[in-house]
Amino acid sequence: MRIGREDINIYNVEEIAELFGVNRMTVYRWNKNGLLRLKKIGKRYYAQKKDLETLLDR
């Protein structure tokens, strides 16, 4: 079975920045300001798809 992007529910900071057309630092700023909840896994930060949808609804 092949897993496509639509099956994955987490995005890293680089992917989020590309999706929204912003710089990576903006994504980190959204996290700091409480607009987007990032979770650290290992050395990288990720956001769940539902949190990105919440950000879009604001």
C-alpha positions as CSV (number, residue, x, y, z in Angstrom):
1,M,0.0,0.0,0.0
2,R,1.3,3.4,-1.0
3,I,0.8,6.4,1.4
4,G,0.1,9.7,-0.3
5,R,0.3,13.2,1.1
6,E,-3.5,13.2,1.7
7,D,-3.0,10.3,4.2
8,I,-0.4,12.2,6.3
9,N,-1.8,14.4,9.0
10,I,1.4,16.1,10.2
11,Y,3.5,18.8,8.5
12,N,7.0,20.1,9.3
13,V,7.8,23.8,9.4
14,E,9.3,23.9,5.9
15,E,6.1,22.3,4.5
16,I,3.9,24.7,6.4
17,A,5.9,27.7,5.2
18,E,5.6,26.6,1.6
19,L,1.8,25.9,2.0
20,F,1.2,29.4,3.4
21,G,3.8,31.2,1.2
22,V,5.7,32.6,4.2
23,N,9.2,32.3,5.7
24,R,10.0,29.5,8.2
25,M,10.5,32.1,10.9
26,T,6.9,33.3,10.5
27,V,5.7,29.8,11.3
28,Y,7.8,29.8,14.4
29,R,6.4,33.2,15.3
30,W,2.9,31.9,14.9
31,N,3.7,29.2,17.4
32,K,5.2,31.7,19.8
33,N,2.2,33.9,19.5
34,G,-0.3,31.0,20.0
35,L,-1.7,31.1,16.5
36,L,-0.3,27.7,15.6
37,R,0.5,24.8,17.9
38,L,3.8,23.1,16.9
39,K,5.1,19.9,18.5
40,K,8.7,18.9,18.8
41,I,9.6,15.4,17.7
42,G,13.3,14.8,18.0
43,K,15.0,18.0,16.7
44,R,12.2,19.1,14.4
45,Y,8.8,20.8,14.8
46,Y,5.5,19.6,13.4
47,A,1.9,20.7,13.3
48,Q,-1.1,18.5,12.8
49,K,-3.4,19.1,9.9
50,K,-6.3,20.0,12.2
51,D,-4.2,22.8,13.7
52,L,-3.5,24.2,10.2
53,E,-7.2,24.1,9.4
54,T,-7.9,26.1,12.7
55,L,-5.3,28.7,11.6
56,L,-7.0,29.0,8.2
57,D,-10.4,29.6,10.0
58,R,-9.1,32.6,12.0
